[in-house]
Amino acid sequence: MRASREGLVDVQRLAVVRAGSDFDRPAPGGSEVDNLLKYADQGGFVPALENLYRAGNPLVQDILKNWSAWENGVPQS
């Protein structure tokens, strides 16, 4: 929103692509700090990145291939 207020981006042309990659709390006896900061060690980070690529890349490729249709926003179906 700050970038939008500064005229740097148009939030109407923004796609938010997210993925979950770790647990929301540590295992019993585990450290909350480790759970938060060592997300890459929990086993879900690499698959989450792969999923983001697989989900987002087709959209990006379509926008690039068909820019004239996307230039003014999401094409009407």
Backbone atoms as SQL, in Angstrom:
CREATE TABLE atoms (id INTEGER PRIMARY KEY, chain TEXT, resi INTEGER, resn TEXT, atom TEXT, x REAL, y REAL, z REAL);
INSERT INTO atoms VALUES
  (1, 'A', 1, 'MET', 'N', 0.824, -1.184, 0.000),
  (2, 'A', 1, 'MET', 'CA', 0.000, 0.000, 0.000),
  (3, 'A', 1, 'MET', 'C', 0.876, 1.258, 0.000),
  (4, 'A', 2, 'ARG', 'N', 2.013, 1.196, 0.687),
  (5, 'A', 2, 'ARG', 'CA', 2.894, 2.373, 0.685),
  (6, 'A', 2, 'ARG', 'C', 3.400, 2.676, -0.711),
  (7, 'A', 3, 'ALA', 'N', 3.790, 1.648, -1.448),
  (8, 'A', 3, 'ALA', 'CA', 4.267, 1.863, -2.815),
  (9, 'A', 3, 'ALA', 'C', 3.150, 2.422, -3.688),
  (10, 'A', 4, 'SER', 'N', 1.935, 1.992, -3.441),
  (11, 'A', 4, 'SER', 'CA', 0.793, 2.509, -4.201),
  (12, 'A', 4, 'SER', 'C', 0.578, 3.985, -3.895),
  (13, 'A', 5, 'ARG', 'N', 0.674, 4.355, -2.640),
  (14, 'A', 5, 'ARG', 'CA', 0.508, 5.774, -2.261),
  (15, 'A', 5, 'ARG', 'C', 1.576, 6.655, -2.887),
  (16, 'A', 6, 'GLU', 'N', 2.734, 6.074, -3.132),
  (17, 'A', 6, 'GLU', 'CA', 3.825, 6.820, -3.754),
  (18, 'A', 6, 'GLU', 'C', 3.754, 6.783, -5.280),
  (19, 'A', 7, 'GLY', 'N', 2.742, 6.105, -5.827),
  (20, 'A', 7, 'GLY', 'CA', 2.578, 6.020, -7.263),
  (21, 'A', 7, 'GLY', 'C', 3.533, 5.050, -7.945),
  (22, 'A', 8, 'LEU', 'N', 4.105, 4.130, -7.168),
  (23, 'A', 8, 'LEU', 'CA', 5.084, 3.194, -7.708),
  (24, 'A', 8, 'LEU', 'C', 4.453, 1.904, -8.219),
  (25, 'A', 9, 'VAL', 'N', 3.306, 1.534, -7.693),
  (26, 'A', 9, 'VAL', 'CA', 2.604, 0.328, -8.130),
  (27, 'A', 9, 'VAL', 'C', 1.109, 0.601, -8.174),
  (28, 'A', 10, 'ASP', 'N', 0.407, -0.235, -8.907),
  (29, 'A', 10, 'ASP', 'CA', -1.049, -0.168, -8.973),
  (30, 'A', 10, 'ASP', 'C', -1.585, -1.434, -8.324),
  (31, 'A', 11, 'VAL', 'N', -2.180, -1.323, -7.151),
  (32, 'A', 11, 'VAL', 'CA', -2.642, -2.508, -6.434),
  (33, 'A', 11, 'VAL', 'C', -3.774, -3.225, -7.162),
  (34, 'A', 12, 'GLN', 'N', -4.380, -2.582, -8.132),
  (35, 'A', 12, 'GLN', 'CA', -5.401, -3.244, -8.933),
  (36, 'A', 12, 'GLN', 'C', -4.783, -4.215, -9.937),
  (37, 'A', 13, 'ARG', 'N', -3.459, -4.164, -10.081),
  (38, 'A', 13, 'ARG', 'CA', -2.758, -5.029, -11.032),
  (39, 'A', 13, 'ARG', 'C', -1.788, -5.946, -10.295),
  (40, 'A', 14, 'LEU', 'N', -2.157, -6.372, -9.131),
  (41, 'A', 14, 'LEU', 'CA', -1.286, -7.155, -8.271),
  (42, 'A', 14, 'LEU', 'C', -1.846, -8.554, -8.084),
  (43, 'A', 15, 'ALA', 'N', -1.029, -9.552, -8.291),
  (44, 'A', 15, 'ALA', 'CA', -1.408, -10.941, -8.006),
  (45, 'A', 15, 'ALA', 'C', -0.638, -11.385, -6.773),
  (46, 'A', 16, 'VAL', 'N', -1.344, -11.861, -5.787),
  (47, 'A', 16, 'VAL', 'CA', -0.707, -12.349, -4.567),
  (48, 'A', 16, 'VAL', 'C', -0.699, -13.868, -4.633),
  (49, 'A', 17, 'VAL', 'N', 0.497, -14.440, -4.630),
  (50, 'A', 17, 'VAL', 'CA', 0.661, -15.886, -4.672),
  (51, 'A', 17, 'VAL', 'C', 1.444, -16.274, -3.424),
  (52, 'A', 18, 'ARG', 'N', 0.831, -17.105, -2.591),
  (53, 'A', 18, 'ARG', 'CA', 1.467, -17.469, -1.328),
  (54, 'A', 18, 'ARG', 'C', 1.476, -18.979, -1.165),
  (55, 'A', 19, 'ALA', 'N', 2.343, -19.456, -0.294),
  (56, 'A', 19, 'ALA', 'CA', 2.390, -20.890, 0.010),
  (57, 'A', 19, 'ALA', 'C', 2.762, -21.066, 1.474),
  (58, 'A', 20, 'GLY', 'N', 2.207, -22.078, 2.081),
  (59, 'A', 20, 'GLY', 'CA', 2.589, -22.433, 3.443),
  (60, 'A', 20, 'GLY', 'C', 3.721, -23.440, 3.384),
  (61, 'A', 21, 'SER', 'N', 4.706, -23.261, 4.256),
  (62, 'A', 21, 'SER', 'CA', 5.856, -24.160, 4.174),
  (63, 'A', 21, 'SER', 'C', 6.280, -24.746, 5.512),
  (64, 'A', 22, 'ASP', 'N', 5.647, -24.345, 6.583),
  (65, 'A', 22, 'ASP', 'CA', 6.060, -24.899, 7.865),
  (66, 'A', 22, 'ASP', 'C', 4.864, -24.913, 8.822),
  (67, 'A', 23, 'PHE', 'N', 5.088, -25.446, 9.976),
  (68, 'A', 23, 'PHE', 'CA', 4.033, -25.538, 10.968),
  (69, 'A', 23, 'PHE', 'C', 3.871, -24.203, 11.683),
  (70, 'A', 24, 'ASP', 'N', 2.679, -23.954, 12.211),
  (71, 'A', 24, 'ASP', 'CA', 2.420, -22.681, 12.881),
  (72, 'A', 24, 'ASP', 'C', 2.906, -22.664, 14.322),
  (73, 'A', 25, 'ARG', 'N', 3.334, -23.809, 14.826),
  (74, 'A', 25, 'ARG', 'CA', 3.879, -23.864, 16.195),
  (75, 'A', 25, 'ARG', 'C', 4.885, -25.000, 16.283),
  (76, 'A', 26, 'PRO', 'N', 5.778, -24.914, 17.223),
  (77, 'A', 26, 'PRO', 'CA', 6.800, -25.964, 17.323),
  (78, 'A', 26, 'PRO', 'C', 6.218, -27.278, 17.840),
  (79, 'A', 27, 'ALA', 'N', 6.949, -28.351, 17.590),
  (80, 'A', 27, 'ALA', 'CA', 6.580, -29.648, 18.167),
  (81, 'A', 27, 'ALA', 'C', 6.698, -29.568, 19.682),
  (82, 'A', 28, 'PRO', 'N', 6.002, -30.427, 20.403),
  (83, 'A', 28, 'PRO', 'CA', 6.121, -30.407, 21.866),
  (84, 'A', 28, 'PRO', 'C', 7.585, -30.429, 22.302),
  (85, 'A', 29, 'GLY', 'N', 7.950, -29.487, 23.124),
  (86, 'A', 29, 'GLY', 'CA', 9.313, -29.375, 23.616),
  (87, 'A', 29, 'GLY', 'C', 10.232, -28.609, 22.687),
  (88, 'A', 30, 'GLY', 'N', 9.734, -28.236, 21.524),
  (89, 'A', 30, 'GLY', 'CA', 10.547, -27.503, 20.558),
  (90, 'A', 30, 'GLY', 'C', 10.578, -26.017, 20.858),
  (91, 'A', 31, 'SER', 'N', 11.523, -25.349, 20.281),
  (92, 'A', 31, 'SER', 'CA', 11.714, -23.918, 20.486),
  (93, 'A', 31, 'SER', 'C', 10.848, -23.110, 19.520),
  (94, 'A', 32, 'GLU', 'N', 10.131, -22.136, 20.043),
  (95, 'A', 32, 'GLU', 'CA', 9.330, -21.258, 19.192),
  (96, 'A', 32, 'GLU', 'C', 10.221, -20.428, 18.263),
  (97, 'A', 33, 'VAL', 'N', 11.389, -20.029, 18.753),
  (98, 'A', 33, 'VAL', 'CA', 12.326, -19.257, 17.932),
  (99, 'A', 33, 'VAL', 'C', 12.848, -20.111, 16.779),
  (100, 'A', 34, 'ASP', 'N', 13.241, -21.338, 17.083),
  (101, 'A', 34, 'ASP', 'CA', 13.706, -22.230, 16.015),
  (102, 'A', 34, 'ASP', 'C', 12.604, -22.480, 14.999),
  (103, 'A', 35, 'ASN', 'N', 11.377, -22.657, 15.473),
  (104, 'A', 35, 'ASN', 'CA', 10.253, -22.894, 14.567),
  (105, 'A', 35, 'ASN', 'C', 10.054, -21.707, 13.626),
  (106, 'A', 36, 'LEU', 'N', 10.260, -20.515, 14.127),
  (107, 'A', 36, 'LEU', 'CA', 10.079, -19.316, 13.319),
  (108, 'A', 36, 'LEU', 'C', 11.244, -19.078, 12.369),
  (109, 'A', 37, 'LEU', 'N', 12.465, -19.214, 12.861),
  (110, 'A', 37, 'LEU', 'CA', 13.638, -18.821, 12.085),
  (111, 'A', 37, 'LEU', 'C', 14.248, -19.941, 11.251),
  (112, 'A', 38, 'LYS', 'N', 14.045, -21.174, 11.625),
  (113, 'A', 38, 'LYS', 'CA', 14.649, -22.293, 10.892),
  (114, 'A', 38, 'LYS', 'C', 13.618, -22.981, 10.003),
  (115, 'A', 39, 'TYR', 'N', 12.825, -22.153, 9.327),
  (116, 'A', 39, 'TYR', 'CA', 11.758, -22.671, 8.466),
  (117, 'A', 39, 'TYR', 'C', 12.292, -23.569, 7.352),
  (118, 'A', 40, 'ALA', 'N', 13.495, -23.293, 6.850),
  (119, 'A', 40, 'ALA', 'CA', 14.044, -24.081, 5.747),
  (120, 'A', 40, 'ALA', 'C', 14.420, -25.496, 6.188),
  (121, 'A', 41, 'ASP', 'N', 14.571, -25.698, 7.485),
  (122, 'A', 41, 'ASP', 'CA', 14.944, -27.013, 8.005),
  (123, 'A', 41, 'ASP', 'C', 13.732, -27.898, 8.291),
  (124, 'A', 42, 'GLN', 'N', 12.525, -27.390, 8.105),
  (125, 'A', 42, 'GLN', 'CA', 11.328, -28.132, 8.482),
  (126, 'A', 42, 'GLN', 'C', 10.793, -29.032, 7.379),
  (127, 'A', 43, 'GLY', 'N', 11.400, -28.970, 6.197),
  (128, 'A', 43, 'GLY', 'CA', 11.033, -29.885, 5.134),
  (129, 'A', 43, 'GLY', 'C', 9.995, -29.381, 4.153),
  (130, 'A', 44, 'GLY', 'N', 9.333, -28.287, 4.451),
  (131, 'A', 44, 'GLY', 'CA', 8.292, -27.810, 3.554),
  (132, 'A', 44, 'GLY', 'C', 8.693, -26.647, 2.679),
  (133, 'A', 45, 'PHE', 'N', 9.843, -26.054, 2.936),
  (134, 'A', 45, 'PHE', 'CA', 10.238, -24.836, 2.231),
  (135, 'A', 45, 'PHE', 'C', 10.474, -25.072, 0.738),
  (136, 'A', 46, 'VAL', 'N', 11.248, -26.090, 0.398),
  (137, 'A', 46, 'VAL', 'CA', 11.554, -26.373, -1.009),
  (138, 'A', 46, 'VAL', 'C', 10.286, -26.762, -1.776),
  (139, 'A', 47, 'PRO', 'N', 9.429, -27.649, -1.247),
  (140, 'A', 47, 'PRO', 'CA', 8.192, -27.944, -1.969),
  (141, 'A', 47, 'PRO', 'C', 7.288, -26.708, -2.113),
  (142, 'A', 48, 'ALA', 'N', 7.281, -25.836, -1.113),
  (143, 'A', 48, 'ALA', 'CA', 6.467, -24.622, -1.206),
  (144, 'A', 48, 'ALA', 'C', 6.973, -23.715, -2.323),
  (145, 'A', 49, 'LEU', 'N', 8.281, -23.575, -2.443),
  (146, 'A', 49, 'LEU', 'CA', 8.843, -22.771, -3.529),
  (147, 'A', 49, 'LEU', 'C', 8.504, -23.377, -4.881),
  (148, 'A', 50, 'GLU', 'N', 8.583, -24.692, -4.982),
  (149, 'A', 50, 'GLU', 'CA', 8.230, -25.379, -6.227),
  (150, 'A', 50, 'GLU', 'C', 6.760, -25.141, -6.570),
  (151, 'A', 51, 'ASN', 'N', 5.899, -25.218, -5.573),
  (152, 'A', 51, 'ASN', 'CA', 4.473, -24.971, -5.796),
  (153, 'A', 51, 'ASN', 'C', 4.215, -23.537, -6.236),
  (154, 'A', 52, 'LEU', 'N', 4.923, -22.579, -5.644),
  (155, 'A', 52, 'LEU', 'CA', 4.773, -21.183, -6.065),
  (156, 'A', 52, 'LEU', 'C', 5.157, -21.022, -7.530),
  (157, 'A', 53, 'TYR', 'N', 6.242, -21.654, -7.923),
  (158, 'A', 53, 'TYR', 'CA', 6.675, -21.584, -9.314),
  (159, 'A', 53, 'TYR', 'C', 5.633, -22.225, -10.233),
  (160, 'A', 54, 'ARG', 'N', 5.177, -23.417, -9.869),
  (161, 'A', 54, 'ARG', 'CA', 4.216, -24.127, -10.717),
  (162, 'A', 54, 'ARG', 'C', 2.891, -23.378, -10.829),
  (163, 'A', 55, 'ALA', 'N', 2.481, -22.717, -9.759),
  (164, 'A', 55, 'ALA', 'CA', 1.218, -21.976, -9.790),
  (165, 'A', 55, 'ALA', 'C', 1.371, -20.612, -10.454),
  (166, 'A', 56, 'GLY', 'N', 2.474, -19.946, -10.201),
  (167, 'A', 56, 'GLY', 'CA', 2.652, -18.588, -10.693),
  (168, 'A', 56, 'GLY', 'C', 3.200, -18.478, -12.096),
  (169, 'A', 57, 'ASN', 'N', 4.055, -19.413, -12.496),
  (170, 'A', 57, 'ASN', 'CA', 4.688, -19.311, -13.804),
  (171, 'A', 57, 'ASN', 'C', 3.698, -19.317, -14.969),
  (172, 'A', 58, 'PRO', 'N', 2.671, -20.162, -14.975),
  (173, 'A', 58, 'PRO', 'CA', 1.721, -20.086, -16.090),
  (174, 'A', 58, 'PRO', 'C', 1.057, -18.716, -16.223),
  (175, 'A', 59, 'LEU', 'N', 0.760, -18.081, -15.105),
  (176, 'A', 59, 'LEU', 'CA', 0.176, -16.742, -15.149),
  (177, 'A', 59, 'LEU', 'C', 1.163, -15.746, -15.747),
  (178, 'A', 60, 'VAL', 'N', 2.396, -15.767, -15.268),
  (179, 'A', 60, 'VAL', 'CA', 3.422, -14.863, -15.781),
  (180, 'A', 60, 'VAL', 'C', 3.646, -15.091, -17.271),
  (181, 'A', 61, 'GLN', 'N', 3.731, -16.344, -17.678),
  (182, 'A', 61, 'GLN', 'CA', 3.950, -16.647, -19.091),
  (183, 'A', 61, 'GLN', 'C', 2.789, -16.160, -19.955),
  (184, 'A', 62, 'ASP', 'N', 1.556, -16.312, -19.456),
  (185, 'A', 62, 'ASP', 'CA', 0.406, -15.851, -20.217),
  (186, 'A', 62, 'ASP', 'C', 0.397, -14.333, -20.340),
  (187, 'A', 63, 'ILE', 'N', 0.736, -13.648, -19.267),
  (188, 'A', 63, 'ILE', 'CA', 0.806, -12.183, -19.317),
  (189, 'A', 63, 'ILE', 'C', 1.855, -11.744, -20.331),
  (190, 'A', 64, 'LEU', 'N', 3.019, -12.377, -20.298),
  (191, 'A', 64, 'LEU', 'CA', 4.083, -12.013, -21.242),
  (192, 'A', 64, 'LEU', 'C', 3.700, -12.320, -22.688),
  (193, 'A', 65, 'LYS', 'N', 3.099, -13.474, -22.904),
  (194, 'A', 65, 'LYS', 'CA', 2.735, -13.890, -24.258),
  (195, 'A', 65, 'LYS', 'C', 1.591, -13.053, -24.832),
  (196, 'A', 66, 'ASN', 'N', 0.669, -12.642, -23.964),
  (197, 'A', 66, 'ASN', 'CA', -0.537, -11.941, -24.404),
  (198, 'A', 66, 'ASN', 'C', -0.633, -10.547, -23.776),
  (199, 'A', 67, 'TRP', 'N', 0.492, -9.830, -23.774),
  (200, 'A', 67, 'TRP', 'CA', 0.530, -8.535, -23.101),
  (201, 'A', 67, 'TRP', 'C', -0.574, -7.589, -23.582),
  (202, 'A', 68, 'SER', 'N', -0.886, -7.605, -24.858),
  (203, 'A', 68, 'SER', 'CA', -1.907, -6.677, -25.377),
  (204, 'A', 68, 'SER', 'C', -3.257, -6.933, -24.707),
  (205, 'A', 69, 'ALA', 'N', -3.541, -8.161, -24.321),
  (206, 'A', 69, 'ALA', 'CA', -4.800, -8.475, -23.626),
  (207, 'A', 69, 'ALA', 'C', -4.731, -8.075, -22.148),
  (208, 'A', 70, 'TRP', 'N', -3.549, -8.122, -21.553),
  (209, 'A', 70, 'TRP', 'CA', -3.377, -7.844, -20.121),
  (210, 'A', 70, 'TRP', 'C', -2.996, -6.390, -19.839),
  (211, 'A', 71, 'GLU', 'N', -2.592, -5.657, -20.856),
  (212, 'A', 71, 'GLU', 'CA', -2.021, -4.332, -20.691),
  (213, 'A', 71, 'GLU', 'C', -2.872, -3.400, -19.826),
  (214, 'A', 72, 'ASN', 'N', -4.178, -3.489, -19.948),
  (215, 'A', 72, 'ASN', 'CA', -5.066, -2.592, -19.185),
  (216, 'A', 72, 'ASN', 'C', -5.709, -3.276, -17.986),
  (217, 'A', 73, 'GLY', 'N', -5.187, -4.426, -17.601),
  (218, 'A', 73, 'GLY', 'CA', -5.723, -5.139, -16.446),
  (219, 'A', 73, 'GLY', 'C', -6.104, -6.560, -16.813),
  (220, 'A', 74, 'VAL', 'N', -6.789, -7.231, -15.911),
  (221, 'A', 74, 'VAL', 'CA', -7.210, -8.615, -16.141),
  (222, 'A', 74, 'VAL', 'C', -8.200, -8.639, -17.297),
  (223, 'A', 75, 'PRO', 'N', -7.934, -9.477, -18.304),
  (224, 'A', 75, 'PRO', 'CA', -8.842, -9.538, -19.447),
  (225, 'A', 75, 'PRO', 'C', -10.239, -9.984, -19.036),
  (226, 'A', 76, 'GLN', 'N', -11.239, -9.432, -19.674),
  (227, 'A', 76, 'GLN', 'CA', -12.607, -9.851, -19.433),
  (228, 'A', 76, 'GLN', 'C', -12.826, -11.205, -20.104),
  (229, 'A', 77, 'SER', 'N', -13.541, -12.093, -19.422),
  (230, 'A', 77, 'SER', 'CA', -13.769, -13.416, -20.017),
  (231, 'A', 77, 'SER', 'C', -15.029, -13.430, -20.854);
